[in-house]
Amino acid sequence: MLYPAPDGDVIENSLADTTPVDRVDPAKAAETTLLESPQAPAPDTPVLTVERISLSAERGRVYGPVTLTIGDGLTIIVSEEGTGKTSLMLTLAGRMKADDGRIFIGDAAAPARPRDLQRVSQIAGFDDIDLLDDSVSVAKVIRERLSYVLPWWTILPSPAAIDLDTVCGPVFGDVPHPAGDDLVRDLTEEQRMLLRVALAGLSSPRFIAIDDISQVRSARARQEVLRALELYSQTGVAVICASASQDDALYAQLGSLPTLLHLTEVTHS
């Protein structure tokens, strides 16, 4: 089932209290663990600017320090399993808090707190957070999400009255969207993933962070999902995906090349 992302109950972000440092050039930072691909330069007005964020746990370093710039369009963070990319994605979306470093939204002069990031972001594809109930219909899943997104005084539409074209159309692109009475378990692999993204898009976020796109196992389905996300990212919603592998042949078939970032040099002691 779907549950709303935490909002307002996150401990104040230590990033805001970090001693000021000069802005770091992502292309020159020696400690950078994310490297931008040469065909995708940093945009003039970034969605996020990340400066030396890191996170550690009892077993050692989870990720970082990370310095990068994320702009509009489709961004893919490429990293092997176990290198902290899921935690990094949750940090970018304000659902986790880094130990050190700073994140800036847009051209803001002040670093963002987790709650600031939550207000401009949504997440999808995180099984512990937004996994869909196989036994529920598509319309009921959407109605449940609307109950969290819409003001409390809003009269929710009945499942039969939900406009699937409005909800799913912007995200699904050329992929046929399901019918309202289709059960989640009957959806194709690409429909299931794109439905999770469409649900995230109901709150009109500035960007959506999507966990490992490699969880879409079929290469054909993954191509359909990435093509749809590439089109969706042109509507004003930046899309950030994590991926366990880089598939240049697949990316070449998209309308435009995504921005590729590589998570490297992450160690666990």
Secondary structure, 3 states (H helix, E strand, C coil): CCCCCCCCCCCCCHHHHCCCCCCCCCCCCCCCCEEECCCCCCCCCCCEEEEEEEEEECCEEEEEEEEEEECCCEEEEECCCCCCHHHHHHHHCCCCCCCEEEEEECCCCCCCCHHHHHHHEEEECCHHHHCCCCCCEHHHHHHHHHHHHCCCCCCCCCHHHCCHHHHHHHHHCCCCCCCCCCEHHHCCHHHHHHHHHHHHHCCCCCEEEECCHHHCCCHHHHHHHHHHHHHHHHHCCEEEEEECCCCHHHHCCCCCCCEEEEECCCCCC
